[in-house]
Amino acid sequence: MTDTQSGITADLIAELLREQHPDLADLPLTFGARGWDNQLWRLGEDRAVRLPWATRDAGELLLKEYALLPPMAPRLPLQTPVPQRLGQPSERFPHPWIVTTWVAGEPADLAPATRGAEAADTLAAFLTALHQPAPDGAPTGRNRRGGRLADVDEGFVHLLQEATHRGLVPDPEAVRAVWDDALAAPERTGPALWLHADLHPANLLTRDGNFCGVIDFGDMCAGDPACDLAAGWILLPDGVIDRFHRSYPSADAATLRRARGWALIKALACLLIGDAGVHGRPGGKATWGPPAAASLQRLTAPRP
């Protein structure tokens, strides 16, 4: 129950709880997962503690989630980790941290959705509920997520070159053709909508072959829904992407072309993260590779 890389232990968390939320301090703690930005520990039966461990802006992402998610969660049809308490930085742990509700389920990178039609409808219903107009002043996306594809073209080129160099992309020219088509799609002209902006397989939970929860809202922002619709290619099994698009009421042709571009970025990034040792994570995150490879194959397959 010790993370030797970060120094986060059950004893440390219990001490932080005793100092700031003593009514929770005696609940049992169990290590849950080590995410890209934060660690997750289960607290009792129905709560979780999330603490920054790896990235410079992880604490800021938790603060954003603490501020934005509670009023939004009641309208979402899937369970979400609703923040309950805020932990302040202290001498013992110099970062903000939060206590949330616990969301049961298995990450989709370990237990993929297999009930294709139901999963397509479930994902579309979640995004339909989430994608509401964002108010003025809503945050923009980290790393330009949800913005114009033209603004991330340089990043796409870098991802494609690196993944190709590592032998992870069988047909780089096919990938480039899909990207060029996405870049040529008309830009969004409607209002910026609320986005999750980080819908990869480790952030969707499944039960009995269907999605049951969505976690990690730290990248929530306002922008183009195409950024989230990209998730269909990486999260759903073969043969149901058209059903997913039909179930989402605003999936016009231009939006779907842009969504394919965002899906390429997500697939290439997850391929690299799945490659061992990438980005300083010992061993990488190997379970992210297979769904990303399947996504890339779907995206570049000839259309009927």
C-alpha positions in Angstrom: 0.0 0.0 0.0 3.0 2.3 -0.7 3.8 4.0 -4.0 7.6 4.1 -3.9 7.7 6.6 -6.8 5.6 9.3 -5.3 5.7 8.6 -1.6 1.9 8.3 -1.4 0.9 5.7 1.2 -2.2 4.7 3.0 -0.7 6.2 6.2 -0.1 9.5 4.5 -3.7 9.7 3.2 -5.0 8.8 6.7 -2.9 11.5 8.2 -4.3 14.1 5.7 -7.8 13.0 6.4 -7.3 13.3 10.2 -5.9 16.8 9.7 -8.6 18.1 7.3 -11.6 15.7 7.3 -11.4 13.8 10.6 -14.8 12.2 10.2 -13.4 10.1 7.3 -10.1 9.2 8.8 -11.0 5.8 10.2 -12.5 4.5 7.0 -10.5 1.7 5.3 -8.2 2.6 2.5 -7.4 0.4 -0.5 -5.2 1.3 -3.5 -7.3 1.6 -6.6 -5.3 2.8 -9.6 -2.4 5.0 -10.8 -3.7 7.3 -13.5 -1.8 9.5 -15.8 -2.1 12.5 -13.6 -3.6 11.3 -10.3 -3.7 8.3 -8.0 -7.0 6.8 -6.9 -7.6 5.2 -3.5 -10.9 3.7 -2.4 -12.1 5.1 0.9 -14.6 2.9 2.7 -17.4 1.5 0.5 -18.6 4.5 -1.4 -15.9 7.1 -1.5 -12.5 7.6 -3.2 -9.5 9.8 -2.6 -7.7 11.3 -5.6 -4.2 12.8 -5.3 -1.8 14.3 -7.8 1.3 12.1 -8.4 2.8 12.6 -11.8 2.2 15.8 -13.8 2.8 19.4 -13.0 -0.8 20.5 -13.6 -2.5 17.5 -11.9 -3.6 19.5 -8.9 -5.2 22.2 -11.2 -7.2 19.5 -13.0 -8.6 18.2 -9.6 -9.6 21.8 -8.7 -11.4 22.2 -12.0 -13.2 18.9 -11.5 -14.2 19.9 -7.9 -15.6 23.2 -9.2 -17.4 22.1 -12.4 -18.6 18.5 -12.0 -21.0 18.6 -9.0 -23.7 20.7 -10.7 -23.4 18.8 -14.0 -23.4 15.2 -12.6 -27.1 14.9 -11.9 -28.0 15.2 -15.5 -25.6 12.6 -16.8 -26.9 9.1 -17.4 -23.7 7.3 -16.3 -22.2 7.3 -12.9 -19.4 9.9 -12.3 -17.0 10.5 -9.4 -18.7 13.5 -7.9 -16.3 15.5 -5.7 -17.4 15.7 -2.0 -14.5 17.2 -0.1 -11.5 19.3 -1.0 -8.1 18.7 0.6 -5.9 21.8 0.9 -2.1 21.8 0.2 -0.2 21.4 3.4 3.4 20.9 4.6 2.8 17.2 4.6 1.4 17.1 1.0 1.9 20.3 -1.0 -0.9 19.7 -3.5 -4.7 19.9 -3.5 -6.6 16.6 -3.4 -10.2 15.6 -3.4 -12.6 13.1 -2.0 -15.2 11.9 -4.5 -17.9 9.3 -4.7 -16.7 5.8 -5.7 -17.8 4.6 -9.2 -17.8 0.8 -9.5 -16.8 -0.9 -12.8 -13.8 -2.1 -14.7 -11.8 0.2 -16.9 -12.5 -0.4 -20.6 -8.9 -0.9 -21.4 -9.1 -4.1 -19.2 -12.7 -5.0 -19.9 -13.8 -3.6 -23.3 -17.5 -3.0 -24.1 -18.7 -6.1 -25.9 -22.5 -5.5 -26.2 -21.9 -3.3 -29.2 -25.4 -1.9 -30.0 -26.2 -1.2 -26.3 -22.7 0.4 -25.7 -23.2 2.6 -28.8 -26.5 3.9 -27.5 -25.2 4.3 -24.0 -22.2 6.3 -25.1 -24.3 8.5 -27.4 -26.8 9.1 -24.6 -24.0 10.2 -22.2 -22.5 12.6 -24.7 -25.9 14.0 -25.7 -26.5 14.8 -22.0 -23.1 16.3 -21.5 -22.9 18.3 -24.7 -24.8 21.4 -23.6 -23.8 25.0 -24.4 -21.1 26.2 -22.0 -21.3 29.6 -20.4 -19.0 32.5 -21.2 -15.8 32.1 -19.3 -15.9 28.3 -19.4 -12.3 26.8 -19.6 -10.7 26.1 -22.9 -9.1 22.7 -23.5 -5.7 21.7 -22.3 -3.4 21.2 -25.2 -6.0 22.8 -27.4 -8.5 19.9 -27.1 -11.8 20.8 -28.5 -10.4 23.6 -30.6 -9.6 23.8 -34.3 -7.8 20.8 -35.8 -5.6 23.2 -37.7 -4.2 24.3 -34.4 -3.0 20.8 -33.5 -1.7 19.9 -37.0 1.9 20.2 -35.8 1.2 17.9 -32.8 -0.5 15.3 -35.1 2.6 15.3 -37.4 4.9 14.7 -34.4 2.7 11.8 -33.1 2.5 10.2 -36.5 6.2 10.4 -37.1 7.0 9.0 -33.6 4.5 6.2 -33.9 5.7 5.4 -37.4 9.4 5.4 -36.2 8.4 2.9 -33.5 6.7 0.6 -36.0 3.3 1.1 -34.6 1.6 2.4 -37.7 1.2 -0.1 -40.6 0.1 2.5 -43.2 1.1 6.1 -42.4 -0.2 7.3 -45.8 -3.7 6.1 -45.0 -3.5 7.8 -41.6 -2.4 11.0 -43.3 -5.2 10.8 -45.8 -7.8 10.6 -43.0 -6.2 13.5 -41.3 -6.1 15.7 -44.4 -9.9 15.0 -44.9 -10.6 16.0 -41.3 -8.6 19.2 -41.7 -10.6 20.1 -44.8 -13.9 19.7 -43.1 -15.9 22.9 -42.4 -15.2 24.3 -38.9 -17.8 24.4 -36.2 -19.9 27.5 -36.2 -22.3 26.8 -33.3 -21.8 27.5 -29.6 -19.0 25.9 -27.6 -20.4 22.8 -25.8 -19.2 21.2 -22.5 -16.8 18.4 -23.3 -15.2 15.6 -21.2 -12.1 16.0 -23.6 -10.3 12.8 -22.4 -12.5 9.9 -23.3 -9.9 7.1 -23.7 -10.4 3.4 -22.6 -9.1 3.9 -19.1 -11.6 6.6 -18.4 -14.7 4.6 -19.3 -15.9 1.9 -16.9 -17.8 -1.2 -18.0 -20.0 -3.8 -16.4 -21.5 -6.9 -18.2 -20.2 -5.6 -21.6 -21.7 -2.1 -21.5 -20.5 1.2 -20.1 -21.6 2.0 -16.6 -19.4 5.0 -15.6 -17.2 7.8 -16.7 -14.3 9.1 -14.7 -11.5 11.7 -14.7 -13.2 15.0 -15.6 -10.1 17.1 -15.0 -9.8 18.0 -18.7 -13.5 19.2 -18.9 -13.7 22.2 -21.1 -15.8 24.1 -23.7 -15.3 23.4 -27.4 -16.2 21.3 -30.5 -18.1 18.1 -29.7 -16.1 16.4 -32.4 -13.4 16.0 -29.8 -15.6 13.7 -27.7 -17.3 12.0 -30.6 -13.8 10.7 -31.5 -14.3 8.2 -28.6 -16.6 6.1 -30.7 -13.7 4.7 -32.8 -11.6 3.8 -29.8 -14.2 2.6 -27.3 -16.8 0.7 -29.3 -16.4 -2.7 -30.9 -16.4 -3.2 -34.6 -19.6 -2.7 -36.6 -21.5 -0.2 -34.4 -19.9 3.2 -35.2 -22.8 4.1 -37.5 -25.3 3.2 -34.9 -23.4 5.5 -32.4 -23.6 8.4 -34.9 -27.3 7.8 -35.5 -28.0 7.8 -31.8 -26.2 11.2 -31.3 -28.7 13.8 -32.6 -26.1 16.4 -33.8 -23.7 14.2 -35.7 -23.7 16.1 -39.0 -21.2 15.1 -41.7 -18.7 17.9 -41.0 -18.6 17.1 -37.3 -17.9 13.5 -38.0 -15.1 14.3 -40.4 -13.5 16.5 -37.6 -14.2 13.7 -35.1 -12.1 11.3 -37.2 -9.2 13.7 -37.0 -9.5 13.9 -33.2 -9.8 10.1 -33.1 -6.5 9.8 -35.0 -4.8 12.0 -32.4 -6.2 9.9 -29.6 -5.3 6.6 -31.2 -1.7 7.7 -32.0 -1.2 9.1 -28.5 -2.5 5.9 -26.9 -0.3 3.8 -29.1 2.7 5.6 -27.9 1.6 5.5 -24.3 1.0 1.7 -24.7 4.6 1.3 -26.0 6.8 0.4 -23.0 8.7 3.1 -21.3 7.2 6.1 -23.1 7.0 9.5 -21.5 8.9 8.4 -18.4 6.2 6.0 -17.2 8.0 2.7 -16.3 6.5 0.0 -18.5 4.2 2.5 -20.2 0.5 1.6 -20.1 0.5 -1.5 -22.2 -3.3 -1.9 -22.0 -3.8 1.3 -24.0 -2.1 -0.1 -27.1 -4.5 -2.7 -28.3 -7.7 -0.5 -28.4 -5.7 2.2 -30.0 -4.4 -0.1 -32.7 -7.9 -1.4 -33.4 -9.1 2.2 -33.6 -6.5 3.1 -36.1 -7.5 0.1 -38.3 -11.2 1.2 -38.2 -10.3 4.7 -39.1 -8.2 3.8 -42.1 -10.3 1.0 -43.4 -11.9 1.7 -46.8 -15.4 3.0 -46.4 -18.2 1.0 -48.0 
